[in-house]
Structures are given as C-alpha cells and as structure tokens.
Amino acid sequence: MGSAQRIAGQVGIQKGPSLIKEIMYGIILGFMAGGLWKMHHWNNQRKAKEFYELLEKGEIGVVVEDE
C-alpha cells in the first residue's frame, strides 16, 4: 500500500511555470505594446504635420468665416 500511495501522490504534482518562458513572454508582449504605441505616436505626428502644412499654405483656417 505504501507504493500505491506514493504513485497516487506523484500524479497530482505539477511542474511550476518556467521562469525563462515567463520572462520571454513579458519581453515579447512589451515589444508588441511598445510597437503599437510607437505606430500610434507616428500617426498623430503625421496628422499634426499635415495640419500645420495646410494651415501655412492657407488651404485651411482655424477661424470660422462669417457669411
């Protein structure tokens, strides 16, 4: 009976998470989130640049014209 208890006890033992895997997952997710944030930032910069170029050319204005 002693061996049966030992086998039954070992079946429930699970290996914990791998520290290296967890670190790699964190690094990968960090780079992905950083990349998305950078693309968002570049998009906003492009929009602002286009706005100021059109404003400088006089094609658009920021004041509503009276009719």
All heavy atoms as TSV, in Angstrom:
chain	resi	resn	atom	element	x	y	z
A	1	MET	N	N	0.787	-1.192	0.000
A	1	MET	CA	C	0.000	0.000	0.000
A	1	MET	C	C	0.838	1.269	0.000
A	1	MET	O	O	0.397	2.276	-0.501
A	1	MET	CB	C	-0.884	-0.016	1.240
A	1	MET	CG	C	-2.191	0.260	0.787
A	1	MET	SD	S	-3.678	0.066	1.286
A	1	MET	CE	C	-4.515	0.771	2.255
A	2	GLY	N	N	2.012	1.147	0.506
A	2	GLY	CA	C	2.883	2.307	0.557
A	2	GLY	C	C	3.259	2.803	-0.832
A	2	GLY	O	O	3.316	3.998	-1.091
A	3	SER	N	N	3.528	1.870	-1.760
A	3	SER	CA	C	3.902	2.278	-3.114
A	3	SER	C	C	2.717	2.876	-3.860
A	3	SER	O	O	2.873	3.790	-4.674
A	3	SER	CB	C	4.474	1.096	-3.887
A	3	SER	OG	O	3.484	0.099	-4.051
A	4	ALA	N	N	1.506	2.353	-3.593
A	4	ALA	CA	C	0.309	2.887	-4.241
A	4	ALA	C	C	0.055	4.325	-3.789
A	4	ALA	O	O	-0.345	5.184	-4.585
A	4	ALA	CB	C	-0.901	2.020	-3.946
A	5	GLN	N	N	0.310	4.628	-2.549
A	5	GLN	CA	C	0.124	5.987	-2.049
A	5	GLN	C	C	1.157	6.929	-2.663
A	5	GLN	O	O	0.867	8.072	-2.973
A	5	GLN	CB	C	0.219	6.011	-0.525
A	5	GLN	CG	C	-0.991	5.422	0.161
A	5	GLN	CD	C	-0.836	5.408	1.675
A	5	GLN	OE1	O	0.250	5.608	2.186
A	5	GLN	NE2	N	-1.948	5.163	2.348
A	6	ARG	N	N	2.384	6.436	-2.817
A	6	ARG	CA	C	3.428	7.268	-3.416
A	6	ARG	C	C	3.098	7.595	-4.878
A	6	ARG	O	O	3.252	8.723	-5.320
A	6	ARG	CB	C	4.779	6.569	-3.341
A	6	ARG	CG	C	5.467	6.798	-2.012
A	6	ARG	CD	C	6.841	6.236	-2.030
A	6	ARG	NE	N	6.677	4.814	-1.645
A	6	ARG	CZ	C	7.495	3.854	-2.007
A	6	ARG	NH1	N	8.517	4.102	-2.776
A	6	ARG	NH2	N	7.299	2.624	-1.607
A	7	ILE	N	N	2.627	6.624	-5.634
A	7	ILE	CA	C	2.267	6.843	-7.038
A	7	ILE	C	C	1.090	7.792	-7.131
A	7	ILE	O	O	1.086	8.731	-7.933
A	7	ILE	CB	C	1.956	5.502	-7.745
A	7	ILE	CG1	C	3.231	4.670	-7.847
A	7	ILE	CG2	C	1.369	5.754	-9.123
A	7	ILE	CD1	C	3.005	3.263	-8.340
A	8	ALA	N	N	0.082	7.594	-6.297
A	8	ALA	CA	C	-1.092	8.470	-6.308
A	8	ALA	C	C	-0.706	9.888	-5.901
A	8	ALA	O	O	-1.244	10.865	-6.417
A	8	ALA	CB	C	-2.166	7.926	-5.383
A	9	GLY	N	N	0.242	10.017	-5.003
A	9	GLY	CA	C	0.691	11.345	-4.571
A	9	GLY	C	C	1.466	12.066	-5.654
A	9	GLY	O	O	1.403	13.281	-5.788
A	10	GLN	N	N	2.204	11.343	-6.479
A	10	GLN	CA	C	3.010	11.963	-7.528
A	10	GLN	C	C	2.185	12.372	-8.739
A	10	GLN	O	O	2.588	13.227	-9.504
A	10	GLN	CB	C	4.121	11.014	-7.964
A	10	GLN	CG	C	5.172	10.824	-6.908
A	10	GLN	CD	C	6.211	9.811	-7.320
A	10	GLN	OE1	O	6.096	9.187	-8.364
A	10	GLN	NE2	N	7.230	9.645	-6.485
A	11	VAL	N	N	1.027	11.773	-8.925
A	11	VAL	CA	C	0.176	12.100	-10.069
A	11	VAL	C	C	-0.300	13.548	-9.970
A	11	VAL	O	O	-0.384	14.255	-10.961
A	11	VAL	CB	C	-1.025	11.122	-10.150
A	11	VAL	CG1	C	-2.031	11.596	-11.186
A	11	VAL	CG2	C	-0.540	9.733	-10.465
A	12	GLY	N	N	-0.585	14.035	-8.763
A	12	GLY	CA	C	-1.100	15.387	-8.574
A	12	GLY	C	C	-0.039	16.466	-8.641
A	12	GLY	O	O	-0.345	17.644	-8.693
A	13	ILE	N	N	1.231	16.094	-8.667
A	13	ILE	CA	C	2.311	17.093	-8.686
A	13	ILE	C	C	2.442	17.651	-10.095
A	13	ILE	O	O	2.558	16.920	-11.073
A	13	ILE	CB	C	3.647	16.462	-8.243
A	13	ILE	CG1	C	3.548	15.981	-6.801
A	13	ILE	CG2	C	4.773	17.466	-8.403
A	13	ILE	CD1	C	4.782	15.226	-6.341
A	14	GLN	N	N	2.401	18.978	-10.181
A	14	GLN	CA	C	2.575	19.627	-11.479
A	14	GLN	C	C	3.822	20.499	-11.429
A	14	GLN	O	O	4.176	21.037	-10.390
A	14	GLN	CB	C	1.364	20.491	-11.809
A	14	GLN	CG	C	0.103	19.699	-12.030
A	14	GLN	CD	C	-1.051	20.605	-12.400
A	14	GLN	OE1	O	-0.943	21.818	-12.343
A	14	GLN	NE2	N	-2.166	20.019	-12.788
A	15	LYS	N	N	4.436	20.627	-12.553
A	15	LYS	CA	C	5.624	21.456	-12.656
A	15	LYS	C	C	5.193	22.918	-12.696
A	15	LYS	O	O	4.231	23.269	-13.375
A	15	LYS	CB	C	6.376	21.082	-13.928
A	15	LYS	CG	C	7.752	21.637	-14.024
A	15	LYS	CD	C	8.449	21.091	-15.242
A	15	LYS	CE	C	9.828	21.676	-15.357
A	15	LYS	NZ	N	10.500	21.225	-16.554
A	16	GLY	N	N	5.895	23.777	-11.993
A	16	GLY	CA	C	5.572	25.199	-11.972
A	16	GLY	C	C	5.932	25.865	-13.278
A	16	GLY	O	O	6.560	25.268	-14.163
A	17	PRO	N	N	5.547	27.132	-13.451
A	17	PRO	CA	C	5.848	27.844	-14.703
A	17	PRO	C	C	7.358	28.070	-14.855
A	17	PRO	O	O	8.067	28.272	-13.872
A	17	PRO	CB	C	5.107	29.167	-14.544
A	17	PRO	CG	C	4.926	29.343	-13.080
A	17	PRO	CD	C	4.835	27.965	-12.500
A	18	SER	N	N	7.801	27.996	-16.067
A	18	SER	CA	C	9.216	28.208	-16.357
A	18	SER	C	C	9.533	29.695	-16.272
A	18	SER	O	O	8.877	30.525	-16.915
A	18	SER	CB	C	9.540	27.681	-17.753
A	18	SER	OG	O	10.834	28.081	-18.125
A	19	LEU	N	N	10.517	30.045	-15.493
A	19	LEU	CA	C	10.888	31.443	-15.303
A	19	LEU	C	C	11.366	32.066	-16.611
A	19	LEU	O	O	11.005	33.202	-16.941
A	19	LEU	CB	C	11.977	31.548	-14.237
A	19	LEU	CG	C	12.402	32.954	-13.846
A	19	LEU	CD1	C	11.217	33.708	-13.263
A	19	LEU	CD2	C	13.540	32.903	-12.866
A	20	ILE	N	N	12.145	31.329	-17.376
A	20	ILE	CA	C	12.650	31.839	-18.651
A	20	ILE	C	C	11.497	32.110	-19.616
A	20	ILE	O	O	11.459	33.139	-20.284
A	20	ILE	CB	C	13.654	30.838	-19.280
A	20	ILE	CG1	C	14.818	30.565	-18.330
A	20	ILE	CG2	C	14.148	31.348	-20.624
A	20	ILE	CD1	C	15.633	31.782	-17.967
A	21	LYS	N	N	10.532	31.187	-19.675
A	21	LYS	CA	C	9.377	31.387	-20.559
A	21	LYS	C	C	8.597	32.624	-20.153
A	21	LYS	O	O	8.186	33.426	-21.000
A	21	LYS	CB	C	8.438	30.175	-20.498
A	21	LYS	CG	C	8.785	29.056	-21.406
A	21	LYS	CD	C	7.669	28.024	-21.351
A	21	LYS	CE	C	7.963	26.821	-22.184
A	21	LYS	NZ	N	6.914	25.807	-22.078
A	22	GLU	N	N	8.379	32.784	-18.848
A	22	GLU	CA	C	7.616	33.939	-18.363
A	22	GLU	C	C	8.335	35.243	-18.701
A	22	GLU	O	O	7.709	36.222	-19.104
A	22	GLU	CB	C	7.403	33.840	-16.848
A	22	GLU	CG	C	6.536	32.685	-16.422
A	22	GLU	CD	C	5.087	32.852	-16.832
A	22	GLU	OE1	O	4.598	33.992	-16.863
A	22	GLU	OE2	O	4.438	31.834	-17.117
A	23	ILE	N	N	9.651	35.259	-18.558
A	23	ILE	CA	C	10.431	36.461	-18.896
A	23	ILE	C	C	10.331	36.740	-20.389
A	23	ILE	O	O	10.145	37.893	-20.807
A	23	ILE	CB	C	11.894	36.295	-18.443
A	23	ILE	CG1	C	11.962	36.323	-16.917
A	23	ILE	CG2	C	12.773	37.382	-19.044
A	23	ILE	CD1	C	13.313	35.972	-16.341
A	24	MET	N	N	10.439	35.712	-21.205
A	24	MET	CA	C	10.349	35.893	-22.659
A	24	MET	C	C	8.962	36.393	-23.066
A	24	MET	O	O	8.834	37.261	-23.923
A	24	MET	CB	C	10.687	34.596	-23.393
A	24	MET	CG	C	12.137	34.184	-23.272
A	24	MET	SD	S	13.303	35.464	-23.793
A	24	MET	CE	C	12.906	35.576	-25.509
A	25	TYR	N	N	7.912	35.829	-22.454
A	25	TYR	CA	C	6.548	36.308	-22.742
A	25	TYR	C	C	6.418	37.782	-22.396
A	25	TYR	O	O	5.832	38.558	-23.140
A	25	TYR	CB	C	5.507	35.501	-21.962
A	25	TYR	CG	C	5.314	34.079	-22.430
A	25	TYR	CD1	C	4.902	33.098	-21.538
A	25	TYR	CD2	C	5.544	33.702	-23.745
A	25	TYR	CE1	C	4.714	31.786	-21.951
A	25	TYR	CE2	C	5.365	32.400	-24.163
A	25	TYR	CZ	C	4.945	31.442	-23.265
A	25	TYR	OH	O	4.764	30.153	-23.678
A	26	GLY	N	N	6.963	38.173	-21.273
A	26	GLY	CA	C	6.901	39.574	-20.863
A	26	GLY	C	C	7.639	40.484	-21.823
A	26	GLY	O	O	7.150	41.562	-22.179
A	27	ILE	N	N	8.811	40.064	-22.249
A	27	ILE	CA	C	9.604	40.870	-23.190
A	27	ILE	C	C	8.868	40.993	-24.519
A	27	ILE	O	O	8.765	42.095	-25.082
A	27	ILE	CB	C	11.006	40.252	-23.385
A	27	ILE	CG1	C	11.835	40.429	-22.105
A	27	ILE	CG2	C	11.719	40.859	-24.584
A	27	ILE	CD1	C	13.151	39.688	-22.113
A	28	ILE	N	N	8.344	39.897	-25.019
A	28	ILE	CA	C	7.635	39.915	-26.307
A	28	ILE	C	C	6.400	40.797	-26.231
A	28	ILE	O	O	6.156	41.631	-27.123
A	28	ILE	CB	C	7.274	38.485	-26.747
A	28	ILE	CG1	C	8.550	37.727	-27.131
A	28	ILE	CG2	C	6.287	38.498	-27.909
A	28	ILE	CD1	C	8.355	36.243	-27.309
A	29	LEU	N	N	5.609	40.650	-25.165
A	29	LEU	CA	C	4.424	41.497	-25.012
A	29	LEU	C	C	4.799	42.967	-24.869
A	29	LEU	O	O	4.114	43.852	-25.391
A	29	LEU	CB	C	3.591	41.038	-23.814
A	29	LEU	CG	C	2.830	39.736	-24.008
A	29	LEU	CD1	C	2.201	39.299	-22.694
A	29	LEU	CD2	C	1.774	39.879	-25.085
A	30	GLY	N	N	5.893	43.236	-24.175
A	30	GLY	CA	C	6.366	44.610	-24.024
A	30	GLY	C	C	6.747	45.230	-25.360
A	30	GLY	O	O	6.402	46.378	-25.647
A	31	PHE	N	N	7.475	44.465	-26.183
A	31	PHE	CA	C	7.848	44.968	-27.504
A	31	PHE	C	C	6.622	45.180	-28.392
A	31	PHE	O	O	6.550	46.156	-29.147
A	31	PHE	CB	C	8.835	44.031	-28.203
A	31	PHE	CG	C	10.261	44.251	-27.787
A	31	PHE	CD1	C	11.012	43.201	-27.295
A	31	PHE	CD2	C	10.847	45.501	-27.892
A	31	PHE	CE1	C	12.326	43.401	-26.909
A	31	PHE	CE2	C	12.161	45.712	-27.517
A	31	PHE	CZ	C	12.903	44.653	-27.014
A	32	MET	N	N	5.663	44.273	-28.297
A	32	MET	CA	C	4.456	44.421	-29.112
A	32	MET	C	C	3.674	45.668	-28.692
A	32	MET	O	O	3.235	46.448	-29.544
A	32	MET	CB	C	3.581	43.170	-28.987
A	32	MET	CG	C	4.155	41.968	-29.699
A	32	MET	SD	S	3.242	40.454	-29.410
A	32	MET	CE	C	1.651	40.853	-30.089
A	33	ALA	N	N	3.504	45.866	-27.403
A	33	ALA	CA	C	2.779	47.038	-26.920
A	33	ALA	C	C	3.540	48.314	-27.266
A	33	ALA	O	O	2.947	49.321	-27.680
A	33	ALA	CB	C	2.566	46.941	-25.411
A	34	GLY	N	N	4.860	48.283	-27.134
A	34	GLY	CA	C	5.675	49.438	-27.493
A	34	GLY	C	C	5.579	49.761	-28.978
A	34	GLY	O	O	5.526	50.928	-29.366
A	35	GLY	N	N	5.554	48.737	-29.800
A	35	GLY	CA	C	5.423	48.947	-31.247
A	35	GLY	C	C	4.089	49.569	-31.609
A	35	GLY	O	O	4.024	50.479	-32.444
A	36	LEU	N	N	3.026	49.079	-30.975
A	36	LEU	CA	C	1.707	49.664	-31.242
A	36	LEU	C	C	1.649	51.119	-30.790
A	36	LEU	O	O	1.096	51.977	-31.479
A	36	LEU	CB	C	0.616	48.854	-30.538
A	36	LEU	CG	C	0.318	47.494	-31.141
A	36	LEU	CD1	C	-0.652	46.728	-30.246
A	36	LEU	CD2	C	-0.253	47.635	-32.537
A	37	TRP	N	N	2.230	51.418	-29.626
A	37	TRP	CA	C	2.243	52.791	-29.120
A	37	TRP	C	C	3.051	53.687	-30.069
A	37	TRP	O	O	2.661	54.813	-30.352
A	37	TRP	CB	C	2.830	52.837	-27.715
A	37	TRP	CG	C	2.892	54.228	-27.187
A	37	TRP	CD1	C	3.997	55.011	-27.050
A	37	TRP	CD2	C	1.785	55.032	-26.754
A	37	TRP	NE1	N	3.653	56.230	-26.561
A	37	TRP	CE2	C	2.302	56.280	-26.363
A	37	TRP	CE3	C	0.421	54.803	-26.662
A	37	TRP	CZ2	C	1.490	57.296	-25.883
A	37	TRP	CZ3	C	-0.376	55.828	-26.179
A	37	TRP	CH2	C	0.160	57.049	-25.809
A	38	LYS	N	N	4.173	53.182	-30.565
A	38	LYS	CA	C	5.013	53.974	-31.464
A	38	LYS	C	C	4.272	54.258	-32.767
A	38	LYS	O	O	4.343	55.373	-33.299
A	38	LYS	CB	C	6.314	53.210	-31.735
A	38	LYS	CG	C	7.437	54.061	-32.182
A	38	LYS	CD	C	7.814	55.055	-31.105
A	38	LYS	CE	C	9.007	55.855	-31.530
A	38	LYS	NZ	N	9.169	57.066	-30.748
A	39	MET	N	N	3.564	53.265	-33.307
A	39	MET	CA	C	2.800	53.488	-34.541
A	39	MET	C	C	1.710	54.533	-34.303
A	39	MET	O	O	1.474	55.389	-35.158
A	39	MET	CB	C	2.182	52.169	-35.016
A	39	MET	CG	C	3.219	51.240	-35.581
A	39	MET	SD	S	2.666	49.641	-36.226
A	39	MET	CE	C	0.967	49.551	-35.992
A	40	HIS	N	N	1.062	54.483	-33.149
A	40	HIS	CA	C	0.041	55.478	-32.799
A	40	HIS	C	C	0.672	56.870	-32.725
A	40	HIS	O	O	0.115	57.851	-33.243
A	40	HIS	CB	C	-0.589	55.090	-31.457
A	40	HIS	CG	C	-1.490	56.112	-30.879
A	40	HIS	ND1	N	-2.737	56.370	-31.390
A	40	HIS	CD2	C	-1.328	56.953	-29.823
A	40	HIS	CE1	C	-3.301	57.327	-30.676
A	40	HIS	NE2	N	-2.462	57.697	-29.725
A	41	HIS	N	N	1.824	56.964	-32.101
A	41	HIS	CA	C	2.525	58.238	-31.969
A	41	HIS	C	C	2.922	58.793	-33.337
A	41	HIS	O	O	2.755	59.985	-33.604
A	41	HIS	CB	C	3.762	58.038	-31.090
A	41	HIS	CG	C	4.575	59.261	-30.876
A	41	HIS	ND1	N	4.135	60.321	-30.139
A	41	HIS	CD2	C	5.800	59.596	-31.317
A	41	HIS	CE1	C	5.067	61.266	-30.132
A	41	HIS	NE2	N	6.091	60.838	-30.849
A	42	TRP	N	N	3.458	57.945	-34.209
A	42	TRP	CA	C	3.843	58.392	-35.548
A	42	TRP	C	C	2.627	58.874	-36.334
A	42	TRP	O	O	2.709	59.845	-37.086
A	42	TRP	CB	C	4.530	57.272	-36.315
A	42	TRP	CG	C	5.924	56.980	-35.854
A	42	TRP	CD1	C	6.780	57.837	-35.233
A	42	TRP	CD2	C	6.619	55.743	-35.987
A	42	TRP	NE1	N	7.964	57.210	-34.958
A	42	TRP	CE2	C	7.900	55.921	-35.425
A	42	TRP	CE3	C	6.285	54.514	-36.527
A	42	TRP	CZ2	C	8.845	54.916	-35.381
A	42	TRP	CZ3	C	7.235	53.508	-36.496
A	42	TRP	CH2	C	8.490	53.708	-35.934
A	43	ASN	N	N	1.493	58.193	-36.186
A	43	ASN	CA	C	0.273	58.587	-36.878
A	43	ASN	C	C	-0.174	59.973	-36.417
A	43	ASN	O	O	-0.552	60.817	-37.233
A	43	ASN	CB	C	-0.818	57.548	-36.640
A	43	ASN	CG	C	-2.018	57.751	-37.526
A	43	ASN	OD1	O	-1.887	58.169	-38.665
A	43	ASN	ND2	N	-3.186	57.452	-37.005
A	44	ASN	N	N	-0.130	60.221	-35.106
A	44	ASN	CA	C	-0.505	61.541	-34.594
A	44	ASN	C	C	0.461	62.620	-35.063
A	44	ASN	O	O	0.043	63.737	-35.375
A	44	ASN	CB	C	-0.576	61.525	-33.067
A	44	ASN	CG	C	-1.827	60.855	-32.558
A	44	ASN	OD1	O	-2.770	60.649	-33.305
A	44	ASN	ND2	N	-1.827	60.499	-31.287
A	45	GLN	N	N	1.740	62.312	-35.119
A	45	GLN	CA	C	2.726	63.277	-35.613
A	45	GLN	C	C	2.452	63.613	-37.080
A	45	GLN	O	O	2.540	64.778	-37.480
A	45	GLN	CB	C	4.138	62.710	-35.491
A	45	GLN	CG	C	4.735	62.831	-34.132
A	45	GLN	CD	C	6.177	62.374	-34.124
A	45	GLN	OE1	O	6.577	61.475	-34.874
A	45	GLN	NE2	N	6.967	62.987	-33.267
A	46	ARG	N	N	2.141	62.599	-37.871
A	46	ARG	CA	C	1.858	62.820	-39.292
A	46	ARG	C	C	0.641	63.718	-39.464
A	46	ARG	O	O	0.647	64.644	-40.279
A	46	ARG	CB	C	1.638	61.476	-39.993
A	46	ARG	CG	C	1.364	61.590	-41.483
A	46	ARG	CD	C	1.015	60.243	-42.094
A	46	ARG	NE	N	-0.051	59.534	-41.412
A	46	ARG	CZ	C	-1.355	59.776	-41.593
A	46	ARG	NH1	N	-1.743	60.726	-42.417
A	46	ARG	NH2	N	-2.266	59.082	-40.948
A	47	LYS	N	N	-0.414	63.455	-38.687
A	47	LYS	CA	C	-1.626	64.270	-38.781
A	47	LYS	C	C	-1.354	65.718	-38.405
A	47	LYS	O	O	-1.831	66.644	-39.078
A	47	LYS	CB	C	-2.718	63.706	-37.864
A	47	LYS	CG	C	-3.347	62.439	-38.368
A	47	LYS	CD	C	-4.402	61.955	-37.382
A	47	LYS	CE	C	-5.008	60.649	-37.812
A	47	LYS	NZ	N	-5.999	60.164	-36.836
A	48	ALA	N	N	-0.587	65.922	-37.343
A	48	ALA	CA	C	-0.273	67.285	-36.910
A	48	ALA	C	C	0.574	67.995	-37.970
A	48	ALA	O	O	0.340	69.177	-38.278
A	48	ALA	CB	C	0.458	67.263	-35.575
A	49	LYS	N	N	1.536	67.301	-38.545
A	49	LYS	CA	C	2.395	67.890	-39.572
A	49	LYS	C	C	1.570	68.292	-40.793
A	49	LYS	O	O	1.736	69.397	-41.329
A	49	LYS	CB	C	3.485	66.891	-39.966
A	49	LYS	CG	C	4.479	67.437	-40.951
A	49	LYS	CD	C	5.551	66.414	-41.258
A	49	LYS	CE	C	6.515	66.939	-42.286
A	49	LYS	NZ	N	7.529	65.956	-42.661
A	50	GLU	N	N	0.678	67.405	-41.233
A	50	GLU	CA	C	-0.178	67.727	-42.377
A	50	GLU	C	C	-1.069	68.924	-42.078
A	50	GLU	O	O	-1.255	69.803	-42.921
A	50	GLU	CB	C	-1.053	66.525	-42.738
A	50	GLU	CG	C	-0.302	65.392	-43.386
A	50	GLU	CD	C	-1.182	64.177	-43.626
A	50	GLU	OE1	O	-2.386	64.230	-43.299
A	50	GLU	OE2	O	-0.664	63.178	-44.145
A	51	PHE	N	N	-1.617	68.999	-40.860
A	51	PHE	CA	C	-2.482	70.107	-40.479
A	51	PHE	C	C	-1.727	71.431	-40.551
A	51	PHE	O	O	-2.208	72.404	-41.144
A	51	PHE	CB	C	-3.027	69.886	-39.061
A	51	PHE	CG	C	-3.748	71.073	-38.511
A	51	PHE	CD1	C	-5.030	71.372	-38.937
A	51	PHE	CD2	C	-3.151	71.888	-37.568
A	51	PHE	CE1	C	-5.710	72.470	-38.429
A	51	PHE	CE2	C	-3.813	72.982	-37.063
A	51	PHE	CZ	C	-5.095	73.279	-37.496
A	52	TYR	N	N	-0.528	71.482	-39.968
A	52	TYR	CA	C	0.224	72.733	-39.961
A	52	TYR	C	C	0.717	73.115	-41.351
A	52	TYR	O	O	0.820	74.295	-41.676
A	52	TYR	CB	C	1.379	72.660	-38.963
A	52	TYR	CG	C	0.886	72.801	-37.535
A	52	TYR	CD1	C	0.963	71.744	-36.641
A	52	TYR	CD2	C	0.314	73.990	-37.097
A	52	TYR	CE1	C	0.492	71.864	-35.354
A	52	TYR	CE2	C	-0.160	74.120	-35.804
A	52	TYR	CZ	C	-0.063	73.066	-34.938
A	52	TYR	OH	O	-0.535	73.193	-33.657
A	53	GLU	N	N	1.013	72.130	-42.198
A	53	GLU	CA	C	1.398	72.442	-43.578
A	53	GLU	C	C	0.228	73.067	-44.339
A	53	GLU	O	O	0.406	74.059	-45.048
A	53	GLU	CB	C	1.880	71.183	-44.294
A	53	GLU	CG	C	3.272	70.745	-43.876
A	53	GLU	CD	C	3.687	69.432	-44.523
A	53	GLU	OE1	O	2.860	68.802	-45.228
A	53	GLU	OE2	O	4.844	69.034	-44.316
A	54	LEU	N	N	-0.978	72.499	-44.185
A	54	LEU	CA	C	-2.155	73.062	-44.849
A	54	LEU	C	C	-2.492	74.438	-44.286
A	54	LEU	O	O	-2.890	75.343	-45.033
A	54	LEU	CB	C	-3.355	72.118	-44.686
A	54	LEU	CG	C	-3.278	70.803	-45.444
A	54	LEU	CD1	C	-4.464	69.915	-45.067
A	54	LEU	CD2	C	-3.246	71.037	-46.940
A	55	LEU	N	N	-2.316	74.625	-42.991
A	55	LEU	CA	C	-2.578	75.914	-42.358
A	55	LEU	C	C	-1.608	76.967	-42.884
A	55	LEU	O	O	-2.003	78.104	-43.175
A	55	LEU	CB	C	-2.441	75.776	-40.842
A	55	LEU	CG	C	-2.884	76.940	-39.984
A	55	LEU	CD1	C	-4.381	77.183	-40.163
A	55	LEU	CD2	C	-2.578	76.669	-38.528
A	56	GLU	N	N	-0.358	76.595	-43.051
A	56	GLU	CA	C	0.656	77.519	-43.545
A	56	GLU	C	C	0.402	77.900	-45.002
A	56	GLU	O	O	0.621	79.049	-45.401
A	56	GLU	CB	C	2.042	76.870	-43.404
A	56	GLU	CG	C	3.189	77.844	-43.591
A	56	GLU	CD	C	4.513	77.187	-43.265
A	56	GLU	OE1	O	4.689	76.776	-42.098
A	56	GLU	OE2	O	5.347	77.085	-44.192
A	57	LYS	N	N	-0.068	76.951	-45.806
A	57	LYS	CA	C	-0.366	77.220	-47.210
A	57	LYS	C	C	-1.629	78.062	-47.369
A	57	LYS	O	O	-1.869	78.630	-48.429
A	57	LYS	CB	C	-0.563	75.905	-47.975
A	57	LYS	CG	C	0.698	75.113	-48.174
A	57	LYS	CD	C	0.376	73.813	-48.900
A	57	LYS	CE	C	1.566	72.906	-48.996
A	57	LYS	NZ	N	1.217	71.624	-49.616
A	58	GLY	N	N	-2.444	78.118	-46.330
A	58	GLY	CA	C	-3.673	78.888	-46.402
A	58	GLY	C	C	-4.844	78.097	-46.959
A	58	GLY	O	O	-5.895	78.665	-47.244
A	59	GLU	N	N	-4.678	76.806	-47.115
A	59	GLU	CA	C	-5.765	75.979	-47.645
A	59	GLU	C	C	-6.864	75.747	-46.606
A	59	GLU	O	O	-7.995	75.481	-46.970
A	59	GLU	CB	C	-5.203	74.638	-48.119
A	59	GLU	CG	C	-4.288	74.777	-49.328
A	59	GLU	CD	C	-3.743	73.447	-49.787
A	59	GLU	OE1	O	-4.331	72.401	-49.439
A	59	GLU	OE2	O	-2.723	73.443	-50.493
A	60	ILE	N	N	-6.502	75.836	-45.339
A	60	ILE	CA	C	-7.485	75.691	-44.264
A	60	ILE	C	C	-7.286	76.827	-43.273
A	60	ILE	O	O	-6.253	77.500	-43.267
A	60	ILE	CB	C	-7.365	74.326	-43.535
A	60	ILE	CG1	C	-5.998	74.185	-42.880
A	60	ILE	CG2	C	-7.653	73.187	-44.458
A	60	ILE	CD1	C	-5.891	72.977	-41.959
A	61	GLY	N	N	-8.282	77.048	-42.440
A	61	GLY	CA	C	-8.180	78.061	-41.407
A	61	GLY	C	C	-8.769	77.525	-40.117
A	61	GLY	O	O	-9.581	76.603	-40.107
A	62	VAL	N	N	-8.385	78.152	-39.011
A	62	VAL	CA	C	-8.878	77.697	-37.720
A	62	VAL	C	C	-10.017	78.569	-37.213
A	62	VAL	O	O	-10.646	78.244	-36.226
A	62	VAL	CB	C	-7.737	77.643	-36.670
A	62	VAL	CG1	C	-6.760	76.561	-37.023
A	62	VAL	CG2	C	-7.048	78.980	-36.549
A	63	VAL	N	N	-10.262	79.692	-37.892
A	63	VAL	CA	C	-11.340	80.588	-37.504
A	63	VAL	C	C	-12.505	80.393	-38.474
A	63	VAL	O	O	-12.325	80.342	-39.678
A	63	VAL	CB	C	-10.863	82.061	-37.530
A	63	VAL	CG1	C	-11.991	82.987	-37.158
A	63	VAL	CG2	C	-9.656	82.247	-36.628
A	64	VAL	N	N	-13.700	80.304	-37.933
A	64	VAL	CA	C	-14.887	80.131	-38.761
A	64	VAL	C	C	-15.165	81.463	-39.472
A	64	VAL	O	O	-15.228	82.515	-38.839
A	64	VAL	CB	C	-16.108	79.710	-37.914
A	64	VAL	CG1	C	-17.338	79.591	-38.779
A	64	VAL	CG2	C	-15.802	78.410	-37.192
A	65	GLU	N	N	-15.314	81.387	-40.787
A	65	GLU	CA	C	-15.567	82.607	-41.550
A	65	GLU	C	C	-17.024	83.003	-41.445
A	65	GLU	O	O	-17.929	82.173	-41.495
A	65	GLU	CB	C	-15.199	82.375	-43.015
A	65	GLU	CG	C	-13.721	82.109	-43.237
A	65	GLU	CD	C	-13.415	81.862	-44.706
A	65	GLU	OE1	O	-14.310	82.040	-45.552
A	65	GLU	OE2	O	-12.283	81.477	-44.985
A	66	ASP	N	N	-17.267	84.305	-41.306
A	66	ASP	CA	C	-18.633	84.821	-41.258
A	66	ASP	C	C	-19.164	84.919	-42.690
A	66	ASP	O	O	-18.459	85.278	-43.619
A	66	ASP	CB	C	-18.683	86.209	-40.631
A	66	ASP	CG	C	-18.341	86.150	-39.142
A	66	ASP	OD1	O	-18.592	85.089	-38.537
A	66	ASP	OD2	O	-17.828	87.146	-38.599
A	67	GLU	N	N	-20.428	84.607	-42.817
A	67	GLU	CA	C	-21.029	84.652	-44.161
A	67	GLU	C	C	-21.803	85.924	-44.364
A	67	GLU	O	O	-22.340	86.568	-43.594
A	67	GLU	CB	C	-21.951	83.456	-44.347
A	67	GLU	CG	C	-21.137	82.183	-44.395
A	67	GLU	CD	C	-22.030	80.989	-44.664
A	67	GLU	OE1	O	-23.052	81.106	-45.354
A	67	GLU	OE2	O	-21.674	79.909	-44.175
